[in-house]
Amino acid sequence: MSIDPRVALEALVSAFEEHLAAATGKRDDDDPAVESAFFNVADSFEAYEDALYAATGEFTPLDVYDDEEDDEDDEDDQDSGN
C-alpha cells in the first residue's frame, strides 16, 4: 500500500522542522533528541521518495547516506592515498 506523496512530503517537512528544533535546543553534542530527529528525517525522506516513485515514477536528486557507507568511503580514500 502506497501513501499519497503529498502526505509523505508533509511528514518530511515536519521531520525537518523537528530536527531544526532539536538542533537549536540541544543540551550537548550527544543529545539523543538530535539523533532521534536525524533518523526521523532520513526515514521520512525514504518514505517520501518511495511514495513519489510509486505515484510518478520519479526520484528526487538526493541520497541518504548512513554511517557505514561514510566509513567505507573514508577507507577507500585512505587506501587510494586521498
N, C-alpha and C positions, 0 to 999 in steps of 0.2 A: 504494500500500500504506500503510495507516494503522497507527500503533502504538497499543498499549494506553494509555489516558490515565493509568493508574497508573504505568506505566513512564516516561512523559513527565513526570509530576509528580515522581517520584523524581529524575529528571535535573535538573529545575528547582530542587528543594530543594538538591541537591548544588551546582548553579551558584551559588545564593545563599551557601552555606557557603564556597565557594571565593572568592567576591567579598569576603566578610567577612574571610577570612584575608588576602587580598591587600591590602585597605584598611587593616587594622590593622597589617600588616607592611611597608607601603610605605616605600621608601627616600627618595623625594622626591615632589613634586607631579606629576611626569611619569613615574612608574613604569609601565613597559609591562605589568607583571603586573596592575595595576589595570585598565588599559584592556582587556586581553585578557579579564579576568574580567567586566568590564562588558558586553562584547559577547556573551560566553557566556551571561550572564543573559538578555539580550534574545533571543538565538537559542533558548535553551531555553524561554523563555516562549512564543514564537511556535509552537514545536513542540507544547507542551502545549495551547495554545489550539486549534491545528488538530486535535490528537488528541481533545480534549474535544468539539469541534464534530462531528467525524466520528462519534463514538460516541453523542452525546446530542442534538445539535442545539442545544446551549447554548454561551454565551460567558462569559468572566469579565467583571467590571466594570472591567477595567484596560486601558490602552492603552500601547503602546510608542511613544515619540516619538524621532525621530532629529534630529540637529543641523540638517539642512536645514529641517525643519518648525519647529523652535525659531527659526531665523534668520528664516523667513518671518513667524512670529508677531511677532517683535521689530520687523520692518519695518512690519507692519500697525499695531502700537501707535504707532510713531513717526509714521506717516502720519496717524493719527487724532488725534494730539496727546496720547496717553496716556503 
